[in-house]
Amino acid sequence: MSTLVIINPNASEKVTQGIDVAVEPLRRFGIPIRCLTLAEGPPGIESQMQADLTIPHMLRLAASQNDAVGFVIACFGDPGLHALRDATCLPVIGIQEAAVMHALTLGQRFGVIAILSASIPRHLRAFGAMGVRDRVAGDRALGLSVADLADPDISLAAMIRTGEALRDRDGADVLIMGCAGMAHYRAKLEIEVGLPVVEPCQAGAAMALGHIALKHSHIRSTHAG
């Protein structure tokens, strides 16, 4: 059966399992969703170089998915987004782009919870390219690694503190979780901070399913005159 394929570009099966759980509510729409781990990826993507080096491997993995009707790139930074769009007419969604679009429907100014301070310039470059810098309330880092996110005692408390700072100091009225490895903390964070929280893998999968249902493609059709 035709399947939405979500690719985690890092090599962490734990992160992929968290993504799989996060998108479970979207399976009720009837399109199967398969979450894959890129074995050739790093344990966590924490720099532009690491992100870029995953692209050839991700393209090969995507090309092998013969039953795919769409793809989601599950890394907050959308590595290979336009390369994969060049390779297929199927819907291809990056979770960063989808999360921002989703957040703009839930509030006026969004705040991003990043994993590391080094991630923030990458985020801001992307937001500038999207033309949404004036809607960014703030982008604050937890100071944790992707691997640290697996420890709830460390990560959830840090996420709550960071979310509160984005709310109280920066004026955010909606939060975006800035890493696919945060997926399983969304519900608790939303309760503790009292703001809508966008989990990017959910946002990306929901957007992809809409494109699939409506037969949208980034490839323009050409019609004879």
RAQUI-V609362 format. One record per residue. N is the residue number from 1. BURIAL is I if it has 9 or more other C-alpha atoms within 8 Angstrom, else O. Layout:
# RAQUI-V609362
n->N burial->BURIAL
n->N burial->BURIAL
This chain:
# RAQUI-V609362
n->1 burial->O
n->2 burial->O
n->3 burial->I
n->4 burial->I
n->5 burial->I
n->6 burial->I
n->7 burial->I
n->8 burial->I
n->9 burial->I
n->10 burial->I
n->11 burial->I
n->12 burial->I
n->13 burial->O
n->14 burial->O
n->15 burial->I
n->16 burial->I
n->17 burial->I
n->18 burial->I
n->19 burial->I
n->20 burial->I
n->21 burial->O
n->22 burial->I
n->23 burial->I
n->24 burial->O
n->25 burial->O
n->26 burial->I
n->27 burial->I
n->28 burial->O
n->29 burial->O
n->30 burial->O
n->31 burial->I
n->32 burial->I
n->33 burial->I
n->34 burial->I
n->35 burial->I
n->36 burial->I
n->37 burial->I
n->38 burial->I
n->39 burial->O
n->40 burial->O
n->41 burial->I
n->42 burial->I
n->43 burial->I
n->44 burial->I
n->45 burial->I
n->46 burial->I
n->47 burial->O
n->48 burial->O
n->49 burial->O
n->50 burial->I
n->51 burial->I
n->52 burial->I
n->53 burial->O
n->54 burial->I
n->55 burial->I
n->56 burial->O
n->57 burial->I
n->58 burial->I
n->59 burial->I
n->60 burial->O
n->61 burial->I
n->62 burial->I
n->63 burial->O
n->64 burial->O
n->65 burial->O
n->66 burial->O
n->67 burial->O
n->68 burial->I
n->69 burial->I
n->70 burial->I
n->71 burial->I
n->72 burial->I
n->73 burial->I
n->74 burial->I
n->75 burial->I
n->76 burial->I
n->77 burial->I
n->78 burial->I
n->79 burial->I
n->80 burial->I
n->81 burial->I
n->82 burial->O
n->83 burial->I
n->84 burial->I
n->85 burial->I
n->86 burial->O
n->87 burial->O
n->88 burial->O
n->89 burial->I
n->90 burial->I
n->91 burial->I
n->92 burial->I
n->93 burial->I
n->94 burial->I
n->95 burial->I
n->96 burial->I
n->97 burial->I
n->98 burial->I
n->99 burial->I
n->100 burial->I
n->101 burial->O
n->102 burial->I
n->103 burial->I
n->104 burial->I
n->105 burial->O
n->106 burial->O
n->107 burial->I
n->108 burial->I
n->109 burial->I
n->110 burial->I
n->111 burial->I
n->112 burial->I
n->113 burial->I
n->114 burial->I
n->115 burial->I
n->116 burial->I
n->117 burial->I
n->118 burial->O
n->119 burial->I
n->120 burial->I
n->121 burial->O
n->122 burial->I
n->123 burial->I
n->124 burial->I
n->125 burial->O
n->126 burial->I
n->127 burial->I
n->128 burial->I
n->129 burial->O
n->130 burial->O
n->131 burial->O
n->132 burial->I
n->133 burial->I
n->134 burial->O
n->135 burial->I
n->136 burial->I
n->137 burial->I
n->138 burial->I
n->139 burial->I
n->140 burial->I
n->141 burial->I
n->142 burial->I
n->143 burial->O
n->144 burial->I
n->145 burial->I
n->146 burial->I
n->147 burial->I
n->148 burial->I
n->149 burial->I
n->150 burial->I
n->151 burial->O
n->152 burial->O
n->153 burial->O
n->154 burial->I
n->155 burial->I
n->156 burial->I
n->157 burial->I
n->158 burial->I
n->159 burial->I
n->160 burial->I
n->161 burial->O
n->162 burial->I
n->163 burial->I
n->164 burial->I
n->165 burial->I
n->166 burial->I
n->167 burial->I
n->168 burial->O
n->169 burial->O
n->170 burial->I
n->171 burial->I
n->172 burial->I
n->173 burial->I
n->174 burial->I
n->175 burial->I
n->176 burial->I
n->177 burial->I
n->178 burial->I
n->179 burial->I
n->180 burial->I
n->181 burial->I
n->182 burial->I
n->183 burial->I
n->184 burial->I
n->185 burial->O
n->186 burial->I
n->187 burial->O
n->188 burial->O
n->189 burial->I
n->190 burial->I
n->191 burial->O
n->192 burial->O
n->193 burial->I
n->194 burial->O
n->195 burial->I
n->196 burial->I
n->197 burial->I
n->198 burial->I
n->199 burial->I
n->200 burial->I
n->201 burial->I
n->202 burial->I
n->203 burial->I
n->204 burial->I
n->205 burial->I
n->206 burial->I
n->207 burial->I
n->208 burial->I
n->209 burial->I
n->210 burial->O
n->211 burial->I
n->212 burial->I
n->213 burial->O
n->214 burial->O
n->215 burial->O
n->216 burial->O
n->217 burial->I
n->218 burial->O
n->219 burial->O
n->220 burial->O
n->221 burial->O
n->222 burial->O
n->223 burial->O
n->224 burial->O
n->225 burial->O
